[in-house]
Amino acid sequence: MTITETATAAATPPRTPLSRQDLVGTLFGAAAFQALSAGCELGLFTLLNERPGLSEDEVAAGLGLRPRPTRILLLATTALRLTELDGGRYRNAELIDAHFADGTWEIITDMTAFEAHIVYAAQADFTEALRADTNVGLRRFEGEGEDLYHRLAARPDLERLFYRCMRSWSRLSNPILVDKADLTGVRRVLDVGGGDGVNAIALARANPGVEFTVLDLPGAVAIAERKIAEAGLADRITVAAGDIFDDDYPRGHDCVLFANQLVIWSAEQNLRLLGKAHRALADGGRVLVFNAMADATKDGPLYAALDNLYFATIPAAQSTLYDWGTYERWLAEAGFSRVMRSPGEGWTPHGVISGVK
Ligand SMILES: C[S@@+](CC[C@H](N)C(=O)[O-])C[C@H]1O[C@@H](n2cnc3c(N)ncnc32)[C@H](O)[C@@H]1O
């Protein structure tokens, strides 16, 4: 354990004991998610944001539902405190309306769609995935390839949904990346497995002098090219189609970024990727790792603990949300020095770990 980890462990407050209500929430966790998902897909939260204080009949009319399903939906969303009932009138929880007010509701609905249409069915293989110590849930996705990303190539509809939702997951957390990634003195960043360019675009906007290359599989790169052009950044962000394991990294970069990338692979694969980054950089070059991290105290946070089920069951054989210290050790093992962690301050457990060659 490092000094920082020891301090964190000592500072962990005592936990509230499990209550019956907690157990009910977990027992019916799948149902709770379906209530949120149906509320999003049917437009309940949008309706109540636009017209707060509707009666049950008015909600039914607004959603085009019959009375019985309306009552079932509202009972569930209200018991879950997603909606509130006062004098026979329904409104959204304050938190939900706050997402509408600051323009982030689309992010929440995309994350919910990701859970509903990519994760939900396949995550039922979690127990089997634990027994087999591999991503058994991938069997729910037709096509070739040993990981989800290669399989998506066979399903353009799902691939589009995946990258749209991935973009929202990243938009939610990448203000932390923009805030914590120190690009002082950096001229060109290689964004390894950069997806549709969401992080390169955000970083480019915040760092006007810096150029970027987004390296990803052909399907993702095609989407990235469009998004970069839409953002008017084609002069500063270029794309490269390739395999991050098999192909040489394009040269001429003084910073390599792994955003939401080292959660997909095994320890051995992550060391391979970090080793490739080290070889591609000149002395003084920088590596940045950005993703959600688990606590070294092994008891949370809840976000990381539950998101880890997706990683354990679906994307690749050994995907894991590792803890901070594990990433730091890998960076040191790959030859990087001045390894530093910069946790975000938001409600997701994202942060940046940096190192210098
Ligand atoms: C979890 S997503 C993260 C995307 C992006 N960095 C972000 O934070 O939004 C992982 C990305 O790695 C890419 N990827 C996975 N395996 C790859 C491979 N072998 N070669 C190139 N890209 C790969 C996927 O296509 C996907 O875009």
Ligand as a Chemical Component Dictionary entry (heavy atoms), coordinates in Angstrom:
data_LIG
# 
_chem_comp.id                   LIG 
_chem_comp.type                 NON-POLYMER 
_chem_comp.pdbx_formal_charge   0 
_chem_comp.three_letter_code    LIG 
# 
loop_
_chem_comp_atom.comp_id 
_chem_comp_atom.atom_id 
_chem_comp_atom.alt_atom_id 
_chem_comp_atom.type_symbol 
_chem_comp_atom.charge 
_chem_comp_atom.model_Cartn_x 
_chem_comp_atom.model_Cartn_y 
_chem_comp_atom.model_Cartn_z 
_chem_comp_atom.pdbx_ordinal 
LIG C1  C1  C 0  -14.718 2.284  -23.854 1  
LIG S1  S1  S 1  -14.441 2.944  -25.441 2  
LIG C2  C2  C 0  -13.676 4.499  -25.069 3  
LIG C3  C3  C 0  -13.755 5.459  -26.187 4  
LIG C4  C4  C 0  -13.182 6.848  -25.873 5  
LIG N1  N1  N 0  -11.784 6.783  -25.492 6  
LIG C5  C5  C 0  -13.980 7.514  -24.772 7  
LIG O1  O1  O 0  -13.479 7.675  -23.668 8  
LIG O2  O2  O -1 -15.139 7.859  -25.038 9  
LIG C6  C6  C 0  -13.082 1.983  -25.969 10 
LIG C7  C7  C 0  -12.631 2.302  -27.372 11 
LIG O3  O3  O 0  -11.529 1.458  -27.699 12 
LIG C8  C8  C 0  -11.653 1.055  -29.049 13 
LIG N2  N2  N 0  -10.937 -0.191 -29.239 14 
LIG C9  C9  C 0  -11.147 -1.376 -28.616 15 
LIG N3  N3  N 0  -10.293 -2.310 -29.076 16 
LIG C10 C10 C 0  -9.524  -1.690 -30.002 17 
LIG C11 C11 C 0  -8.458  -2.135 -30.809 18 
LIG N4  N4  N 0  -7.995  -3.396 -30.738 19 
LIG N5  N5  N 0  -7.889  -1.252 -31.649 20 
LIG C12 C12 C 0  -8.347  0.035  -31.727 21 
LIG N6  N6  N 0  -9.347  0.511  -30.962 22 
LIG C13 C13 C 0  -9.929  -0.352 -30.110 23 
LIG C14 C14 C 0  -13.145 0.893  -29.233 24 
LIG O4  O4  O 0  -13.513 0.920  -30.598 25 
LIG C15 C15 C 0  -13.688 2.068  -28.436 26 
LIG O5  O5  O 0  -13.843 3.198  -29.215 27 
# 
loop_
_chem_comp_bond.comp_id 
_chem_comp_bond.atom_id_1 
_chem_comp_bond.atom_id_2 
_chem_comp_bond.value_order 
_chem_comp_bond.pdbx_ordinal 
LIG C1  S1  SING 1  
LIG S1  C2  SING 2  
LIG S1  C6  SING 3  
LIG C2  C3  SING 4  
LIG C3  C4  SING 5  
LIG C4  N1  SING 6  
LIG C4  C5  SING 7  
LIG C5  O1  DOUB 8  
LIG C5  O2  SING 9  
LIG C6  C7  SING 10 
LIG C7  O3  SING 11 
LIG C7  C15 SING 12 
LIG O3  C8  SING 13 
LIG C8  N2  SING 14 
LIG C8  C14 SING 15 
LIG N2  C9  SING 16 
LIG N2  C13 SING 17 
LIG C9  N3  DOUB 18 
LIG N3  C10 SING 19 
LIG C10 C11 SING 20 
LIG C10 C13 DOUB 21 
LIG C11 N4  SING 22 
LIG C11 N5  DOUB 23 
LIG N5  C12 SING 24 
LIG C12 N6  DOUB 25 
LIG N6  C13 SING 26 
LIG C14 O4  SING 27 
LIG C14 C15 SING 28 
LIG C15 O5  SING 29 
# 
